[in-house]
């Protein structure tokens, strides 16, 4: 039993008590290029969301005017999905920052 207590005492002194790590903008080469690429992907995502909205609205209108409820409902779902995709794409940075800040409060 004393050997176990001695081992735990040694481990407690060896292990660090407080670790403080934060994001580093200059830690790796190419961070600025990666930010540019991510911004371009966000732009492409927003453009594709607009394209999906237009196509879905056309499908919705065509389904409604041709008395095809299945096609009209698919168009409605497409409109909703494209709007949600645009919201998530536009709010992605804010969402990540929010959850990063929440994670920093966990102790």
N, C-alpha and C positions, 0 to 999 in steps of 0.2 A: 504493500500500500504506500509506503513512503517513496518508493521509486516512481510510482505514478504521479504523485504530487510534485516530486522534483522535476519530472519531465514536463508537466503542465506549467510549472513556474518558468522553466527554460523557454518553452514555446511562447509564453506570454511576453517574455522580454525580447524574443527574436522577431515576432510578427509585428509589423507596423501598426500603430494605434489609429492613425488617421491618414487616409489617402485622399489627395486632392488633385484631380485631373480635370482639365477643361479643354475644350476644342482649341486647336492651334491652326491658324491660317497659314503659317509659314513652315509647317512641319514637313510637307512633301512638295516636290516640284510638280507643277501642273494643276494646282488648286484653282488658279484663276481660269485656266482653260476648261476645267471641269465645271465651274460655275457658268461659264458661257454655254457649254453644251447642255446643261440642265435647263438654263433659260430658253434655249432654242427648242428643247423637247417640250417645255411648257407651252411655248407658242404654237408648236405643231399640234399639241393636244387640244388647245383652244380652237384652232382652225378646224380640226377634225370634228370637234363638238358642234361647231356652227354648221358644217357640212351635213352631219348626221341629223341635226335639227331640221334643216331644209328638206332633206330627203324624207324624213319621217313625217313632216307636215304635208308633203306632196302625197305620200302614201295614205295618210289619214284622210285628206281631202278626196283622193280618188276612191278610197273605200267607202266613204260616206256618200259620195255622189253616185256610185254604182250599186248601192244597196248591198254592199258586201261587209257585214259586221266583223268578220274575222280580220279582213284587211284594215278596216278602220281601227279596230282595237290594237292591232300591231303597230299602226302609225302612232296611236296615243302613247303606247308603251315606249316607242322609240323617241318621241318628244320628251317624255319624262326622263328617260335614261340619258339622253344627250344633255338635258339641263342639269341633271345631277353630276354628270361627268365634268361639265364646265365649272360647276360650283366647287367640286373637289379639286380640280386642277388649279383654279384661281386661289383657293384657300389653302393649298398644300403647304406653303411656307409658314403661314400663320398657324396651321394645325400642328406642324412639326415643332415650331417654337413653343406653342402652348404646352404640348406634352413633354418637351425638354424641360421646361420650367417646372412642371409638375414633378417630373422625375428628380429634379435637383432638390426638391423639398423632402424627399423620402430619406429618412435616416435610420 
